[in-house]
């Protein structure tokens, strides 16, 4: 039982470590101007790639795919 609680706590802690959005990451790095724009574009492209792979793994198509992609990318970018 203690192992399960420890594993759940570890999973929660590790997932929150990677939960920063692109906007939060840009602000944390104190980027401005062209550097901020470049970072945001790259981060959004990476998010789209990750979300596409996730959608493919879930075997989504049609409206479900579009809805998932929109929400996934928006959550990752932080808009």
C-alpha atoms as an extended CHARMM CRD file, in Angstrom:
* protein
*
        79  EXT
         1         1  UNK       CA              0.0000000000        0.0000000000        0.0000000000  PROA      1               0.0000000000
         2         2  UNK       CA              2.7910000000        2.3950000000        0.8730000000  PROA      2               0.0000000000
         3         3  UNK       CA              4.4390000000        1.6810000000       -2.4880000000  PROA      3               0.0000000000
         4         4  UNK       CA              1.2740000000        2.6830000000       -4.3530000000  PROA      4               0.0000000000
         5         5  UNK       CA              0.9870000000        5.9410000000       -2.4130000000  PROA      5               0.0000000000
         6         6  UNK       CA              4.6520000000        6.7140000000       -3.0670000000  PROA      6               0.0000000000
         7         7  UNK       CA              4.2690000000        5.9570000000       -6.7950000000  PROA      7               0.0000000000
         8         8  UNK       CA              1.1790000000        8.1680000000       -7.0310000000  PROA      8               0.0000000000
         9         9  UNK       CA              2.9270000000       11.0290000000       -5.2370000000  PROA      9               0.0000000000
        10        10  UNK       CA              5.9670000000       10.6960000000       -7.4950000000  PROA      10              0.0000000000
        11        11  UNK       CA              3.8030000000       10.6860000000      -10.6310000000  PROA      11              0.0000000000
        12        12  UNK       CA              1.9580000000       13.7900000000       -9.4780000000  PROA      12              0.0000000000
        13        13  UNK       CA              5.1740000000       15.6150000000       -8.6440000000  PROA      13              0.0000000000
        14        14  UNK       CA              6.8570000000       14.7040000000      -11.9170000000  PROA      14              0.0000000000
        15        15  UNK       CA              3.8660000000       15.6590000000      -14.0440000000  PROA      15              0.0000000000
        16        16  UNK       CA              3.6180000000       19.0880000000      -12.4450000000  PROA      16              0.0000000000
        17        17  UNK       CA              7.3040000000       19.6880000000      -13.1510000000  PROA      17              0.0000000000
        18        18  UNK       CA              6.5960000000       19.5310000000      -16.8750000000  PROA      18              0.0000000000
        19        19  UNK       CA              3.2890000000       21.3760000000      -16.7440000000  PROA      19              0.0000000000
        20        20  UNK       CA              4.7580000000       24.8010000000      -17.5800000000  PROA      20              0.0000000000
        21        21  UNK       CA              3.2070000000       26.3750000000      -20.6390000000  PROA      21              0.0000000000
        22        22  UNK       CA              5.1590000000       28.0200000000      -23.4140000000  PROA      22              0.0000000000
        23        23  UNK       CA              4.1520000000       31.4600000000      -22.1290000000  PROA      23              0.0000000000
        24        24  UNK       CA              5.3030000000       30.6260000000      -18.6000000000  PROA      24              0.0000000000
        25        25  UNK       CA              8.5780000000       29.2360000000      -19.9370000000  PROA      25              0.0000000000
        26        26  UNK       CA              9.1810000000       32.3590000000      -22.0230000000  PROA      26              0.0000000000
        27        27  UNK       CA              8.5080000000       34.5920000000      -19.0290000000  PROA      27              0.0000000000
        28        28  UNK       CA             10.7160000000       32.4810000000      -16.7620000000  PROA      28              0.0000000000
        29        29  UNK       CA             13.5840000000       32.7880000000      -19.2240000000  PROA      29              0.0000000000
        30        30  UNK       CA             12.9090000000       36.5580000000      -19.4090000000  PROA      30              0.0000000000
        31        31  UNK       CA             12.8490000000       36.5100000000      -23.2060000000  PROA      31              0.0000000000
        32        32  UNK       CA             11.6380000000       39.5390000000      -25.1420000000  PROA      32              0.0000000000
        33        33  UNK       CA             11.2360000000       40.6520000000      -28.7380000000  PROA      33              0.0000000000
        34        34  UNK       CA             12.4850000000       38.3540000000      -31.4640000000  PROA      34              0.0000000000
        35        35  UNK       CA             13.8450000000       35.8150000000      -28.9760000000  PROA      35              0.0000000000
        36        36  UNK       CA             10.4300000000       35.4870000000      -27.3240000000  PROA      36              0.0000000000
        37        37  UNK       CA              8.6820000000       35.1670000000      -30.6810000000  PROA      37              0.0000000000
        38        38  UNK       CA             11.1310000000       32.5120000000      -31.8540000000  PROA      38              0.0000000000
        39        39  UNK       CA             10.8210000000       30.5770000000      -28.6010000000  PROA      39              0.0000000000
        40        40  UNK       CA              7.0050000000       30.6810000000      -28.7490000000  PROA      40              0.0000000000
        41        41  UNK       CA              6.9410000000       29.4550000000      -32.3740000000  PROA      41              0.0000000000
        42        42  UNK       CA              9.2950000000       26.5670000000      -31.6080000000  PROA      42              0.0000000000
        43        43  UNK       CA              7.4200000000       25.6640000000      -28.4430000000  PROA      43              0.0000000000
        44        44  UNK       CA              4.0700000000       25.6840000000      -30.2860000000  PROA      44              0.0000000000
        45        45  UNK       CA              5.4960000000       23.5000000000      -33.0680000000  PROA      45              0.0000000000
        46        46  UNK       CA              6.8150000000       21.0520000000      -30.4640000000  PROA      46              0.0000000000
        47        47  UNK       CA              3.4060000000       21.0350000000      -28.7600000000  PROA      47              0.0000000000
        48        48  UNK       CA              1.6480000000       20.2740000000      -32.0640000000  PROA      48              0.0000000000
        49        49  UNK       CA              4.0180000000       17.3770000000      -32.7140000000  PROA      49              0.0000000000
        50        50  UNK       CA              3.4540000000       15.9850000000      -29.2140000000  PROA      50              0.0000000000
        51        51  UNK       CA             -0.3080000000       16.3700000000      -29.5020000000  PROA      51              0.0000000000
        52        52  UNK       CA             -0.3860000000       14.6910000000      -32.9230000000  PROA      52              0.0000000000
        53        53  UNK       CA              1.5110000000       11.7080000000      -31.5570000000  PROA      53              0.0000000000
        54        54  UNK       CA             -0.8500000000       11.5690000000      -28.5870000000  PROA      54              0.0000000000
        55        55  UNK       CA             -3.8920000000       11.7100000000      -30.9120000000  PROA      55              0.0000000000
        56        56  UNK       CA             -2.4710000000        8.9730000000      -33.0940000000  PROA      56              0.0000000000
        57        57  UNK       CA             -1.9040000000        6.7790000000      -30.0480000000  PROA      57              0.0000000000
        58        58  UNK       CA             -5.5170000000        7.3630000000      -29.0020000000  PROA      58              0.0000000000
        59        59  UNK       CA             -6.6500000000        6.5850000000      -32.5940000000  PROA      59              0.0000000000
        60        60  UNK       CA             -8.7390000000        9.7430000000      -32.8490000000  PROA      60              0.0000000000
        61        61  UNK       CA            -10.3040000000       10.9450000000      -36.0980000000  PROA      61              0.0000000000
        62        62  UNK       CA            -12.6750000000       13.6280000000      -37.3310000000  PROA      62              0.0000000000
        63        63  UNK       CA            -14.2360000000       15.9760000000      -34.7970000000  PROA      63              0.0000000000
        64        64  UNK       CA            -12.6500000000       14.1500000000      -31.8610000000  PROA      64              0.0000000000
        65        65  UNK       CA             -9.1930000000       14.6490000000      -33.3890000000  PROA      65              0.0000000000
        66        66  UNK       CA             -9.8240000000       18.3410000000      -34.0590000000  PROA      66              0.0000000000
        67        67  UNK       CA            -11.1720000000       18.9260000000      -30.5600000000  PROA      67              0.0000000000
        68        68  UNK       CA             -8.2940000000       17.0810000000      -28.9050000000  PROA      68              0.0000000000
        69        69  UNK       CA             -5.6600000000       18.8960000000      -30.9690000000  PROA      69              0.0000000000
        70        70  UNK       CA             -7.1480000000       22.3100000000      -30.2300000000  PROA      70              0.0000000000
        71        71  UNK       CA             -7.3490000000       21.7000000000      -26.4840000000  PROA      71              0.0000000000
        72        72  UNK       CA             -3.9560000000       19.9850000000      -26.2730000000  PROA      72              0.0000000000
        73        73  UNK       CA             -2.0960000000       22.7430000000      -28.1330000000  PROA      73              0.0000000000
        74        74  UNK       CA             -3.9310000000       25.5210000000      -26.2780000000  PROA      74              0.0000000000
        75        75  UNK       CA             -3.0680000000       23.9190000000      -22.9210000000  PROA      75              0.0000000000
        76        76  UNK       CA              0.5820000000       23.5120000000      -23.9040000000  PROA      76              0.0000000000
        77        77  UNK       CA              0.9790000000       27.0340000000      -25.2820000000  PROA      77              0.0000000000
        78        78  UNK       CA             -1.0100000000       28.7200000000      -22.5430000000  PROA      78              0.0000000000
        79        79  UNK       CA             -3.3890000000       30.8730000000      -24.5330000000  PROA      79              0.0000000000
